[in-house]
Amino acid sequence: MNRPMSKQTLDRQNRAFAGTNGISRNNRKLRFLPAFRDEDTGRVEIARFENGKPASAHLIVGLPKEWAVAFTCEGAILAIKSSITAGFLRDSVFFTREEAAAAT
């Protein structure tokens, strides 16, 4: 069974893709925007801060509430459902971290 995605999940992914275009700070020059895709529906959302502004890195706090599976006492998203994949959006096309890492 897949586990929900949390900040810790994103931290592990960033460590795994360190030094590649699979992380935000390395692929901005290629016009990649941090984004998420729901593999069940195909819905793609760019990463956002809680106030709705686009984020420069993967954050789960600004994602749709219907994707959330755990919240803080204040209502901020702590974890999202396991069908969500972190990746990137470029020219309206979603790239997984693996695909972005291979991009040059």
Protein Blocks (a to p, Z undefined) as FASTA:
>chain_A
ZZdddfklmmmmmmmmgoiakbfklmmmnopacddddfknopacddddfkopacfbdcfk
lgcfklpcbdcfkopafbdcfkbccdddeehiacdfklmmmpZZ
